[in-house]
Amino acid sequence: MNLADLLGALAAVPPLPGARCVGRHGLFDPPAWREPAPEVGHRHAQALTECERCPALGDCRAWLDGLPRSARPSGVVAAEVIDPPATYRTTTATKGITA
């Protein structure tokens, strides 16, 4: 996914009144560079719990299901953990490293 695809997907996010993720993106974000797996697991477990209790889950799920796979955001979305594409991990992992 390129930046234009990501911005297009985000612009198309429907209003999700009462969404439990609002203002708490840190729980739902994909793994950060070098973030320990146990921390990611704990964070994502909290996010999944919030999703499962969210009044906007149905609308969020419908939005996610309507996106092509290549346009799906990474992280926890609609009570699902979506891994970043391999190219994302590679580019993020090598960012700032010089030989």
N, C-alpha and C positions, 0 to 999 in steps of 0.2 A: 504494500500500500504506500502510495506517495502522499505528500502533504495535501495536495488538492483533493484526493480521495477522502482523507481523514477529515478535512474541513467540510467537505460536502456531506459526509455522514453525520458530523456533529451538528451542522446547520439543519439537518432534517430530523433531529431528535424532537419528538412531539412534546408538548407540555406534559409533565408528569406530576400533577398535584400531589403533595404529600410524600414524594419520593424520599426514602430514608438515606439515600446517597448524597443528597444535596449538601454541599459544604463539607463533605467528608471523603473527598476523592482519594485521600491517602490510603484508606482501607481497600479501595477498589482498584487502584492502579496496578499495572503489571509489575513484575519484579524489577527493582532498581539494579543498576550495575553493581555487582558484587554483594547484593543483599543476601544474607544467609538464608538458605532454604527454610529452616525452622521459623524464621521471622516472617517470611512470605506466607508460609502455611498458616501461621497463627492469624496474620492480618486478613488473609483470604477467608479463613473460617469465620471470622467476625463479620466480614462483608457478606458472606453467604447467609448468615443468620439474619442480618439486616434485610437482605433481599427477600428472604422467605416470609418475613413479617410485613413487607412493604405493601401499602395499599395501591401502589402504581405498578406492581409486578406484571399484571396482565397486559397493560399497555406497553410496558418496557419489553416484554417478551414478544409481543406482536411487532414492535418496531425492529427488534433484533432479527426476528425470523424473516422480515421483509428485506433485509440487507443481503447483498451477495457476499459470499464468504470472504472475498478479498477486501470488502469494506467494513468488516466487523472490527470493532475496537478490541484491544487487548485488555486483560484484567478481568475483574468480576463484573459481569453484565447480566441482568435478568436471571440471577441465581445460577449462573454458569461461569466457570473459569475458562477464559479464552486465552490460550497461550499466544505470545507474540510470534509472528512468522520468523523462520530461521534467519532470514536476511536482516530482520530488525535486531535480533540478538547479536549477530555477527558485527553489524555496524556499530551498535552500541558498545559492544565489548572492546572494539579496537579504537574507539574514539579517544583521542588524546594520547595514544601510545605511539611513540616514535622509535625507530630502530637505531 
